[in-house]
């Protein structure tokens, strides 16, 4: 609408609300910004140059060749007497993707030496071993976790693989991560790193090392916890161990429920699922290291075991609670729990079981009660669920580096006893 003022001039008044005016102004400003950005980049790379680059790429693709990933393309406009022509040149520059083993770069058209997934950009090496089964599991898992974190290749001595294979499948999740003996021997400038149970956070940073060999026990779950399911898969029972455990579990479940159908399982996952769900029972795995701990004052007392069992009975009072116990002194606990064994609420694993058999059986349970030692750690870690851990055994490292946050620590660590001549 318009009005005529005293001077006879027509003045047009907008009927748009004030808010709509602001919206229109904001939209116009946004469009101006987009146009400015487009003009800026159009000047940096002319339209004809973009078409030339695309045509060059298409021609090379049809011919079965690819531009190497570590080369970047830049456009250069050169003037002639008659017209401008665009020249496509390639300049070698550092490629940020070189630090990643990206599966999408795998191609039949790329030579082995050009494929970042096949290059030995960095490596983690594990050759020395010590201690018993739990120690070796820590060493292998930490080496694997570091290699996965840094996208490095992994070389583990065949003797370590053979020993772990006596209990576990050691199924390789990705063949490309493994470094052969020949490739390992071709490495130079290998750095040796020593650790017992302290988490070295600097090794997790990008490009933290080139080639590193692990020395020591490397007892920190923080190196491999991000790949827990892969670790659990590799540490699943081998066929011999699984057959022993299945045979025992079928005998056990037949005792508690003779009328129930027998367990029908061919894999550890199937066995675990059936064992946890088929008998309306909450199973608590107990591992107690006692024999070599008694002489140095690290053995958990009987009160700890009874109190931990009482805790689970009260917490899951609405369910049937049963305990599956493994120890290096099974006879002692057969006497200690003789009445519970008769009531079929406590089951002691067979004397003929090997360490791998005991560990596999314990990981079938819902929750865990454990004492000191790496074997106890792994029985609880692979089981998951609630964990009660006695800390009478002193861990010579930062507790948060060794114990996962879901481990409930009970007790007070004792000072290491003094021995004459030690």
C-alpha positions in Angstrom: 0.0 0.0 0.0 1.1 3.6 -0.4 0.2 7.0 1.0 0.7 10.6 -0.3 2.5 12.8 2.1 2.3 16.6 2.4 4.9 17.0 -0.4 2.8 14.9 -2.8 5.4 12.1 -2.9 4.2 8.6 -2.9 5.9 6.5 -0.1 5.6 2.8 -0.2 5.2 1.0 3.1 6.2 -2.7 3.3 3.5 -4.9 4.7 6.0 -7.6 5.6 6.4 -8.2 9.3 9.7 -7.2 10.8 10.8 -10.8 11.5 10.3 -11.8 7.9 12.5 -8.9 6.8 15.3 -10.3 9.0 14.8 -13.8 7.6 15.0 -12.5 4.0 18.2 -10.5 4.9 19.8 -13.6 6.5 19.0 -15.7 3.4 20.5 -13.1 1.1 23.6 -12.9 3.2 24.0 -16.8 3.1 23.6 -16.8 -0.7 26.3 -14.1 -1.0 28.7 -16.1 1.1 28.1 -19.3 -1.0 28.8 -17.3 -4.2 32.0 -15.9 -2.8 33.3 -19.3 -1.8 32.4 -20.7 -5.2 34.2 -17.8 -7.0 37.3 -18.3 -4.8 37.7 -22.0 -5.6 36.8 -21.5 -9.2 39.7 -19.1 -9.5 42.0 -21.6 -7.8 41.0 -24.4 -10.2 39.4 -23.3 -13.5 36.5 -25.3 -14.9 38.5 -26.5 -17.9 41.2 -27.7 -15.6 38.7 -29.7 -13.5 37.4 -31.4 -16.7 40.9 -32.2 -17.9 41.7 -33.8 -14.5 38.6 -35.9 -14.6 39.3 -37.0 -18.2 42.9 -38.0 -17.3 41.6 -40.0 -14.3 39.0 -41.8 -16.5 41.6 -42.7 -19.1 44.0 -44.2 -16.6 41.1 -46.1 -14.9 40.1 -47.7 -18.2 43.7 -48.7 -18.9 43.8 -50.5 -15.6 46.2 -48.2 -13.8 45.7 -46.0 -10.8 47.5 -42.9 -9.6 49.6 -43.8 -6.5 48.0 -42.7 -3.3 51.1 -40.7 -2.2 50.8 -38.3 -5.2 48.7 -35.2 -5.3 47.6 -33.5 -8.5 47.8 -29.8 -9.1 46.6 -27.7 -12.1 48.8 -25.3 -13.9 47.5 -22.9 -16.5 50.1 -21.9 -19.1 49.5 -19.2 -21.8 50.4 -19.6 -25.5 50.1 -17.2 -28.3 46.6 -18.4 -29.3 44.9 -19.8 -26.2 45.4 -21.0 -22.7 46.0 -24.7 -22.1 45.8 -26.6 -18.9 48.7 -28.9 -18.0 48.2 -31.7 -15.4 51.3 -32.5 -13.4 51.8 -34.7 -10.3 53.9 -33.8 -7.3 54.9 -36.2 -4.6 53.8 -35.0 -1.2 53.3 -36.8 2.2 50.0 -38.5 2.2 48.2 -38.5 5.6 46.6 -41.8 4.7 50.0 -43.5 4.7 49.6 -44.0 8.5 46.5 -46.1 8.0 46.1 -49.6 6.7 42.8 -48.8 4.9 41.0 -51.9 3.5 39.4 -49.8 0.8 42.8 -49.3 -0.8 43.1 -53.0 -1.6 42.9 -53.6 -5.4 44.0 -56.2 -7.9 45.4 -53.3 -10.0 47.8 -52.1 -7.2 51.2 -53.7 -6.9 52.1 -55.3 -3.6 54.7 -52.6 -2.9 52.1 -49.8 -3.6 49.5 -51.2 -1.2 49.8 -49.6 2.3 48.2 -52.7 3.8 51.1 -54.8 2.6 53.9 -52.4 3.4 55.8 -52.9 6.6 55.2 -49.3 7.9 55.6 -50.4 11.5 55.7 -53.6 13.4 55.3 -55.1 16.9 57.5 -58.1 17.7 57.1 -60.7 20.5 59.8 -63.3 20.7 60.6 -63.8 24.4 58.3 -65.4 26.9 58.3 -66.1 30.6 56.1 -67.3 33.4 53.1 -69.5 32.9 49.9 -69.5 30.9 48.5 -66.2 32.3 51.7 -64.3 31.7 51.9 -65.5 28.1 48.3 -64.5 27.5 49.1 -61.0 28.7 52.2 -60.7 26.5 50.4 -61.9 23.4 47.3 -59.8 24.0 49.3 -56.6 24.6 51.4 -57.2 21.5 48.2 -57.8 19.4 46.5 -54.7 20.9 49.4 -52.4 20.2 49.6 -53.7 16.6 45.9 -53.1 16.1 46.0 -49.7 17.7 48.8 -48.4 15.5 47.8 -50.4 12.3 51.1 -52.2 12.5 52.2 -55.7 11.4 52.6 -58.3 14.2 55.3 -61.0 14.6 55.0 -63.5 17.4 57.6 -66.3 17.8 56.3 -69.7 16.7 57.1 -71.2 20.1 54.7 -68.8 21.8 52.0 -69.5 19.3 52.5 -73.3 19.7 52.3 -73.1 23.5 49.1 -71.0 23.4 47.6 -73.3 20.8 47.8 -76.2 23.3 44.8 -74.5 25.0 43.3 -72.1 22.5 42.3 -71.8 18.9 44.5 -68.8 18.3 42.4 -68.1 15.2 43.8 -65.3 13.2 41.2 -62.6 12.7 43.1 -60.9 9.8 45.9 -62.7 8.0 47.3 -59.4 6.7 48.4 -58.2 10.2 50.9 -61.1 10.6 54.6 -60.6 9.8 56.4 -63.7 8.5 59.7 -64.9 9.8 61.4 -63.8 6.5 59.8 -60.3 6.8 60.8 -60.0 10.4 64.4 -60.8 9.6 64.5 -58.1 7.0 63.7 -55.4 9.6 66.3 -52.9 10.8 66.5 -50.5 13.8 64.2 -52.5 16.0 63.6 -50.8 19.3 63.3 -53.0 22.4 60.8 -51.9 25.1 60.6 -53.3 28.6 57.5 -53.3 30.8 56.1 -55.5 33.6 52.6 -54.2 34.3 52.8 -50.4 33.8 50.7 -48.9 31.0 53.0 -46.9 28.7 50.5 -44.4 27.3 53.0 -42.8 24.9 52.9 -46.0 22.8 49.3 -45.3 22.0 50.0 -42.0 20.3 50.1 -41.8 16.5 53.4 -42.8 15.0 54.8 -43.6 18.4 57.3 -46.2 17.0 58.6 -47.8 13.9 59.6 -51.3 14.9 59.3 -52.3 18.5 60.0 -55.6 20.3 58.3 -56.2 23.6 60.4 -57.5 26.5 58.7 -58.3 29.9 55.2 -59.3 30.9 53.2 -56.3 29.7 50.4 -56.9 32.2 48.0 -54.1 31.5 44.6 -54.6 30.0 44.6 -51.1 28.6 46.7 -52.3 25.7 44.1 -54.6 24.3 40.7 -53.8 25.9 39.5 -52.1 22.8 39.8 -55.4 21.0 38.3 -57.6 23.7 36.0 -59.6 21.4 38.9 -60.4 19.1 41.0 -61.5 22.1 38.2 -63.6 23.4 37.8 -65.2 20.0 41.5 -66.1 19.8 41.5 -67.4 23.4 38.5 -69.7 22.9 39.2 -73.4 23.5 40.8 -75.6 20.9 38.9 -78.7 19.8 40.6 -81.0 22.3 40.0 -78.7 25.3 36.4 -78.0 24.2 35.6 -81.7 24.0 36.9 -82.3 27.5 34.9 -79.4 28.9 31.7 -80.4 27.0 31.9 -83.9 28.4 32.3 -82.7 31.9 29.6 -80.0 31.7 27.1 -82.6 30.4 27.9 -84.9 33.4 27.5 -81.9 35.8 24.2 -80.8 34.3 22.9 -84.3 34.4 23.5 -84.4 38.1 21.6 -81.3 38.9 18.8 -82.0 36.4 18.5 -85.7 35.3 15.3 -85.1 33.5 16.6 -82.2 31.5 17.7 -82.7 27.9 21.5 -83.0 27.5 23.4 -80.0 26.3 23.6 -79.8 22.6 26.6 -77.6 21.8 29.5 -77.8 19.3 31.2 -74.5 19.9 32.2 -72.6 23.0 29.7 -69.9 22.4 26.9 -72.4 22.1 28.1 -74.2 25.3 28.2 -71.0 27.2 24.8 -69.9 26.1 23.2 -73.3 27.0 25.0 -73.5 30.3 23.9 -70.1 31.4 20.2 -70.3 30.2 19.1 -73.9 30.2 19.0 -74.7 33.9 17.6 -71.6 35.6 20.9 -71.2 37.5 23.3 -68.3 38.0 26.9 -69.8 37.9 29.8 -68.2 39.8 33.3 -69.2 38.7 35.9 -69.4 41.5 39.6 -69.6 41.0 41.9 -69.7 44.0 45.7 -69.8 43.7 47.0 -71.2 46.9 49.9 -73.7 46.8 52.8 -71.3 46.1 51.2 -68.3 47.8 50.9 -69.9 51.2 54.7 -69.7 51.9 54.9 -66.0 51.0 51.8 -64.9 52.7 49.8 -64.1 49.6 47.2 -66.9 49.9 43.6 -65.7 50.3 42.1 -66.9 53.6 38.9 -68.9 53.8 36.9 -66.0 55.1 37.4 -64.1 51.9 36.1 -67.0 49.8 33.0 -67.5 52.1 32.2 -63.8 52.2 32.4 -63.5 48.4 30.1 -66.5 48.0 27.7 -65.0 50.5 27.7 -61.7 48.6 26.5 -63.4 45.4 23.9 -65.5 47.3 22.4 -62.3 48.7 22.7 -60.3 45.5 20.9 -63.0 43.5 18.8 -64.4 46.2 15.8 -64.8 43.9 17.8 -67.3 41.7 19.5 -70.6 42.2 23.2 -70.0 42.8 25.9 -72.6 42.1 29.6 -72.3 42.1 32.3 -73.9 39.8 35.7 -73.9 41.5 39.2 -74.4 40.1 42.4 -74.3 42.2 45.9 -75.7 42.4 44.8 -77.3 45.7 41.5 -78.9 44.9 41.7 -81.5 47.6 41.7 -78.7 50.2 38.5 -77.2 48.9 36.9 -80.6 48.5 37.2 -80.9 52.3 36.2 -77.3 52.9 33.0 -77.5 50.8 32.1 -81.1 51.4 28.6 -80.3 52.5 28.0 -77.9 49.6 29.3 -80.5 47.2 26.7 -83.0 48.6 24.0 -80.4 48.2 25.1 -79.9 44.6 25.7 -76.1 45.0 29.5 -76.3 44.7 31.4 -78.3 42.0 35.1 -78.8 42.0 36.6 -79.2 38.5 38.3 -82.6 37.8 41.9 -83.2 38.9 42.6 -84.4 35.3 41.9 -81.0 33.8 44.8 -79.0 32.4 45.1 -75.2 32.9 43.3 -74.6 29.6 40.5 -76.9 30.6 40.0 -75.1 33.9 40.1 -71.7 32.3 37.5 -72.6 29.6 35.1 -74.1 32.2 35.4 -71.0 34.4 34.6 -68.7 31.4 31.2 -70.4 31.0 30.0 -68.8 34.2 28.1 -65.6 34.7 30.3 -64.0 37.4 33.7 -64.6 39.1 35.4 -64.8 42.4 39.2 -64.7 42.0 42.4 -64.2 43.9 45.9 -63.0 42.9 47.8 -64.0 39.8 47.4 -63.5 36.1 45.5 -66.8 35.6 42.8 -65.5 37.9 42.7 -62.2 36.0 42.1 -64.0 32.7 39.4 -66.2 34.0 37.5 -63.2 35.2 38.3 -60.9 32.2 37.1 -63.5 29.6 34.0 -64.3 31.7 32.8 -60.7 32.1 30.0 -60.1 34.5 30.6 -59.2 38.2 34.1 -59.8 39.5 35.2 -59.9 43.1 39.0 -59.9 43.4 41.1 -60.3 46.5 44.0 -57.9 46.6 46.0 -59.5 49.3 48.4 -60.3 46.5 50.3 -57.1 46.0 50.4 -55.8 42.4 53.6 -54.0 41.7 52.1 -51.4 39.4 49.3 -48.8 39.3 46.1 -50.7 40.1 44.1 -48.8 37.4 46.6 -50.1 34.8 46.0 -53.7 35.8 42.5 -54.0 37.1 39.5 -53.2 34.8 37.0 -50.9 36.4 34.4 -53.6 36.8 36.7 -55.6 39.1 35.6 -55.1 42.8 38.7 -55.1 44.9 38.4 -56.5 48.4 40.9 -56.4 51.3 44.2 -54.7 51.9 47.4 -55.7 50.1 50.1 -56.9 52.4 53.7 -55.8 52.4 56.0 -58.3 50.7 57.6 -60.5 53.4 61.3 -60.3 54.1 63.4 -63.4 53.4 66.8 -63.9 54.7 69.2 -64.1 51.8 66.6 -62.9 49.3 
